[in-house]
Amino acid sequence: LQGWGREGDTLAVMEEMGKLGVDTSMTLGDRDFALCAHRASRLAAGERLSSITTDLASRFGIDDVTLIPASDDPIETHVQVDDGSWLDFQTYFVDRGHADAVSAIAFHGTVEADPAPGVIEAIDAADIVVIAPSNPPLSIWPILAIDPIAALIGAHPRVAAVSPLFAGKPVKGPADAVMAGIGLAEGTEGILEAYDGLIDVLFIDSGDRADVTRAATSETDLVAANTWLDEDNGPRFAAMLLEYMAR
Amino acid sequence: LQGWGREGDTLAVMEEMGKLGVDTSMTLGDRDFALCAHRASRLAAGERLSSITTDLASRFGIDDVTLIPASDDPIETHVQVDDGSWLDFQTYFVDRGHADAVSAIAFHGTVEADPAPGVIEAIDAADIVVIAPSNPPLSIWPILAIDPIAALIGAHPRVAAVSPLFAGKPVKGPADAVMAGIGLAEGTEGILEAYDGLIDVLFIDSGDRADVTRAATSETDLVAANTWLDEDNGPRFAAMLLEYMAR
């Protein structure tokens, strides 16, 4: 499972860059590369990420939802590995293939970072906030590290998260290893710790249904369901989640 | 005749960029784009153009000749058009399709620019200097605008140029129009004016052989030959030129 990219994309740029001596271990398809190069060029020209994102979403025909990045300001993830040294995220994840044991995580730039235009308003106006199934420390915490966003989500009455784990393991990536390395509990309990004080309901996979009784806390409901989000089950799961949260 | 690009290159990046709203009237193939993006990234990291060029030439298997850019410093071409305003070269040539009448040309940065490492030594050591068939004001003058290069070529005993004109017209591009616009004579005579004081022999196409007597000067030999440089005739012409210059 590669986990990124565009269906049917070609690899002419990567193949050529490989011949020119570029490290192409992080493969990007031609259409993906075009998008990244285009976005980088607009960022370099001073345009805000949120403005670029709005334009690109519209060009991709995404008109029925509003897509906003957490911030227009740069936020960097750094991890501490077994020998005590700190690596920036790209080095840890891409160059070294997330093979190092992680003992701590730090986010740089969060104090200076403001939520992007529309983020606060969107959370304020939302009937339900849903945290998608992703790596809590590496993918969701960088967003929650922006104080006004975490404060607003913590105060929101209906926040759901979807666990990225299936029998304690993510579909891909190092979520379970990173969570253990930084001292979170295993499995569903670790997800609850990662989102402590923020969420009202945690959706976990049916295969982990034993956790519903074992890990339940007074503050957070646990709901077991089929959380495998492919084209068939994704819409079904989303409808169920919305119905549950609307109670 | 497109005049640039790699044989059999694909257009995935340009097609995607077009969908993202980028002006793709200057088409670059995927392999071409990969090369340009790679070179731009190395330049941005502070590497010198001459060092990048040496590396890329070697990766393309060009081992039998030494390829050196004129300078590692930026030199910009600007043209004055009919309404008196000045346009940078990309705007004039690419965005506006070299449709404007040009009345003057200026090169910015030439005073600060040094010849790249090896350029002076290469001209010094050369038995023969050959100026390839190209647009004299727009493509060759930016090189000659670097004083030490022009001085060295002017003092060299055996300098040949190949006229880019066939019956007074270039194969493509605005050479004849630009030359007329800035006050050079038409045809072979204009090429001689453009290279005044620099060259010893001018090779012109057989179709223009009447110019050998008409435009000949005391300082410059004119030689008429088949100057159409395709895969068949290119090596034949080069061998003839070398033989002529070695007299």
Contacts between the chains, C-beta under 8 A, distances in Angstrom:
chain1	res1	chain2	res2	distance
A	9	B	12	7.6
A	10	B	10	6.7
A	10	B	12	5.1
A	10	B	30	7.6
A	12	B	9	7.6
A	12	B	10	5.1
A	12	B	12	6.3
A	12	B	13	7.9
A	12	B	30	3.6
A	12	B	31	6.0
A	12	B	34	7.2
A	13	B	12	7.9
A	13	B	13	6.3
A	13	B	30	5.3
A	13	B	31	7.6
A	13	B	33	6.4
A	13	B	34	4.3
A	13	B	37	7.6
A	14	B	34	7.8
A	16	B	30	7.1
A	16	B	31	4.3
A	16	B	34	3.7
A	16	B	35	6.6
A	17	B	34	5.0
A	17	B	37	7.9
A	17	B	38	5.8
A	19	B	59	6.4
A	20	B	34	7.1
A	20	B	35	6.7
A	20	B	38	5.2
A	20	B	56	6.6
A	20	B	59	5.7
A	21	B	55	7.3
A	21	B	59	6.3
A	22	B	38	6.0
A	30	B	10	7.6
A	30	B	12	3.6
A	30	B	13	5.3
A	30	B	16	7.1
A	30	B	30	5.6
A	31	B	12	6.0
A	31	B	13	7.6
A	31	B	16	4.3
A	33	B	13	6.4
A	34	B	12	7.2
A	34	B	13	4.3
A	34	B	14	7.8
A	34	B	16	3.7
A	34	B	17	5.0
A	34	B	20	7.1
A	35	B	16	6.7
A	35	B	20	6.7
A	37	B	13	7.6
A	37	B	17	7.9
A	37	B	37	6.3
A	38	B	17	5.8
A	38	B	20	5.2
A	38	B	22	6.0
A	55	B	21	7.3
A	56	B	20	6.7
A	59	B	19	6.4
A	59	B	20	5.7
A	59	B	21	6.3
